[in-house]
Amino acid sequence: MRSISLFLFLILTFTVTQQSYAQKEAAIWYFGYGAGLDFNSGNPVALTNGKLFTNEGSTSISDKNGNLLFYTDGSIVYDKTHQIMPNGSGLLGHRSSTQSAIIVPKPKDPNIYYIFTVDEPNPKNVDLDPANDEDAPNSGLNYSEVDLRLNGGLGDIVPSKKNIQLITYDTNNSEDLKFKCSEKITAVQHSDGVSFWMITHFKNTFYSFKISNTGVNQTPVRTILSQNIPLGGYNTNAIGYLKASPNGKKIAMANMAVKESNTPNINGQVIRNTGNVLLYNFDATSGILSNEIKILDNSNPYGIEFSPKSSKLYVSFNKYNSLNGGSLGSSLIQFDLKKSDILNSVQVINSNNYVAGALQLAIDEKIYRAGYSSTDDNNSKLSVINNPEADGVNCNYIQNKIDLKSGLSKLGLPPFITSLFLYTFDYEFNCFGQNTHFYINSTETIDSVLWNFGDGSISNDKDAHHQYAKAGDYKVTLTKTVNGENREPIERIITIYENPLVMNTPYKLIQCDTQDDNPLDGLAVFNLSEANESICLGNKDYEVYYYHTTAEAEADTGNNSSIDIIYRNKVVKQTLFAKVTQQNSSCYSIVPVILQANPSIKIIPENLHKCDIGSGNAEFDLEQKKDQIKTQLNLPADVKLFFYNSENDAALSINEIKNILKSNSRTIFLRAENSEGCYGTGEFELLVEPIPVLSPPAQKIICESQVNPSLILDSGIPLSEINEYEYKWSTGAVTPTITIQKEGNYTVSVKNKSDCTAALDIPVKLSHLAVINNIEINDLNILNEVIINLNNSGDYRYMIQFQDGSSTDFQNSEIFENIPGGFHELIIENIDGCGRITKRFAVLDAPKFFTPNNDGYNDYWNLNGINDLLYKNTVIYIFDRYGKLLKQISPLSQGWDGTNNKIPMPADDYWFTIRLEDGREAKGHFSLKR
C-alpha cells in the first residue's frame, strides 16, 4: 500500500436545533366506537374518521404541531390516513384491557416511537388447552417500534422490533406465568428532561422501564410495596387505571377489586366493594415509588386523573346493589393532595346512573370523562371537569358536555405523557460557547416567568438566552405566573457539552477492491462505520453521520439525510465528510474521510477440519485458526484477521464471527487488516469429518464349562477397512482384534485419518453351569409342585423329562406344577449356550382309593413313582382312623390288600406315613371301598 502525506485542517463546528416536544403531541384523540376529538383549536372538536372499535384501551400520538401520526387500540395500528400499517396488525394488547397501550417517543429521534401494550389477563386463557381460551394465551407487557420513515413516510412497525416482551413477573412462578401483568400502564418524563419512564404494576411490584436515546432498557427498576393484588381475583383485580401526575412526582393506581378469588357471594353474585385507590411518591430520577397511601378502600374504582397542577386527584368508581348485583351507577370524587390529611379531603363531585369510565387530562387543562348509562351503552357524549384545580363542586363538572357526533363513548380514553405538555420547558444550543436558548412549549397565557440557570444567573424573559462559563451539568428552574398565580417550579438538569474531540487530520478509509471485475479501478463498497472509532479517537459515545459536503452536513439539523453507511465511492479517493455528534447536544465536529480502494492481497489458508459432534456439526476454534493462518502464511505482525459468513460481509466488515463456532461444513470468508485498513481477503472451508461408526456388539460370553476358555474381540470395523484406522485397547494392545480369557469390560478407541475418534465398550461375561442347591418336592397333593433352588436362576431355562418318555417345554421359571408321580429327570440349560446339567428325582403319587374285591382292578393300594434303586428301603405305615397300625409294607411289594391279620377291613378312610430312604417323610389318607 502507498502512503500519503497528511495535512492539518481546521475542524468545523456547527450548531443544530435540538428536537423539542411541544404540548400538541396529545392534541388528537381516538377512542371508543369510532369516536375522536381534536384539541388543536383550543377547544375539543369531534372527529368521526377514526377506525377504532374498542371498549377500553386506546392511545394516539401527534407531532409537536398537533398533526396526527398514528393511533392504536393495542392490537391494530392505524397511520395518519386511517389505514392499517402494513405490519400494524397482531400487537399483543387487547381492546378490553383498561390501558391496552401507551405511546412513548424515542428521545432525540423524531422518527421513532414505542408502543407499549398490555394484554387482558383473562383467567380463561391460563391453561394449555386452546379450546378453553377466549383468545390467545395471556401475553403480558410488550413493546413494538414504529419508524415513521417506513411505508412512504406514513410509518410502520419495524418487523424485527415487534411484540418484544418485557418481563414483569417471576419466570419461575407457575401462577405468575399464567397472567404476567395487570392492565395498567403509564409514562412520565425522566428528571433529565430527555428520557422517559414507562411504569406498570403486577401483584405487589411496580416496574419502571427507562426509555432513553439508546432505546428501551429491558431491565426495569423494581419497587416492591406492601399492597398485594391477589391473582385469585384476576382479571377483575387487574382492572383500573394507573396515572402519573403532570409534575412527575406522584403515581396513583385504581384497583377495581382486591379479592382473593372469583368465587361468587352467597347470592351467587360477583363479590364487589373490595377495590382501592393507592397514592405514591415517584422519584423521576431513580424510577422508584415510595410512601404508599390508601386514599380509598372497599370500593370499585376505575378511572383516575390528576389536575394540571398536580394538586387534585379525581376518581370515578362504580356502585352496585349488594343483593342482586345490579348497577347503581357511579360517583366522581375529588382528593386535595395539598392537604396534610388527603384521605379526609375527599369531596363528592357527582353521582349518576352512568358507569364510572376513564378520566383523562387534555392539553386544554380540562379533565374529560368517558362512560355510558347503565341502561343504555350507546352514549355519544363525554363529560368534562372545566376547572380541575378548584375545590369540590367549584371544579365545574358538566355531564355529557362534549358531543362526539356519530362516535360512541365506551369506558376508555387514550392516555398520554401529561408531563410533556404541562410540566416541561425546552432548550437548544447546548454546546460550550453557544448562547443556549430556553423556551416554554405550552400555549397558556403567562403573566411572567423567572428562569434560574443554575449558575447564579437568572432571567425574566419568556424566551431566554444564556451563555455558560464552562461545560457541565446545571439545574435550570422555571417558575411561571399564570393568571396571577405562581405555578409550581419546573426543574430540569441540562448539560452543556464540549465539542466532540476528534482527530485533526483527514482519515483515510482503505478498502480492498474486490467487489467488481476490475480490481484496479479504485472503486469499492465501503462500510463507513469502520472509520468511526479512529476519527472519534476511540470515544464510542459519539454518533457519526456521513455527507458528500460540509454544506450538506450543516444543513441536516436532524441528521436524517445522511449517506447510508454502506457506500460505493463514485471517484477514486473520494472525500466524504463525517459529522461527529455528541448525544443529547447540539454539538458536532466534521472530519474529512478519504475513501481509498486498493488491490487486495489474496490469502489462501488451509481448510479447517474438525470432528462431527452430532447432526453434521462440529466446533471450530476460530481464534486458534487465526493464529495458525498468520504463522503458516507468515503474515506481517500488524495484520489482524476477521472471519465472516459471506464475501459481502467480509468486504463490509459486518457480522463478524469469532471464538468457538458450532457449524456444519461451509465456506468462511476472511478479511485481513493492518494499521492502514484492508490488507487482503480470502476464504477457506470448514470441514466436518465423520467419526468412525462403531456398532455396539452383542454381549460377549466365555463359557466356564470350556477348557481354557478364550474369546476374540474386534471393534466392528469391516474387515475390508481395518487398515484405515488406528486402534487402542484398554489392555494396551493396538491391533484390530484381541484375544481375552477373562470376563470384564474391555474398551477400544478407533481413530480415522482425520484424527476423529470413537470409543466402544465391550462387556465380556463368564457364564456358569447351574449348581442346584436343592429340589423342593411338594407331592402327594393336588398340585404336585417341584421347585428348583439355585443361584442366578435367571441365567437358565428348565425342562422335565418324565418317566414315560414325554417332557415339558423349556421354561424360564424354576417352578413346575401338576407333575405326575414317577421317577423323572430335570434338565437345566445355560441360556448363553454354555451347556446343561441333569438330575433325577422322584414325585410320589398315592392313590385316593382302592377296591379290594378281587376283580383285578385296584385290588391293592401302594405308592406310585418309587424306583427300586433309589427308594428300595422306603417304608409305608398304614393306620385306621384311630391311629392303630394295621400294616407295614414296602413300596416294592404288591401293596396292601385291605386286610388285617387276614380279616377284611371295613370300607372307611385310612391313613399312611411314608419314610423315604433320603430322609423325607410324607403323610396322607385314602379310602377303602367295598
Summary of the structure (lengths in Angstrom):
residues: 930
radius of gyration: 47.3
end to end distance: 131.5
largest distance: 152.2
contacts: 3029
relative contact order: 0.06
helix: 8%
strand: 43%
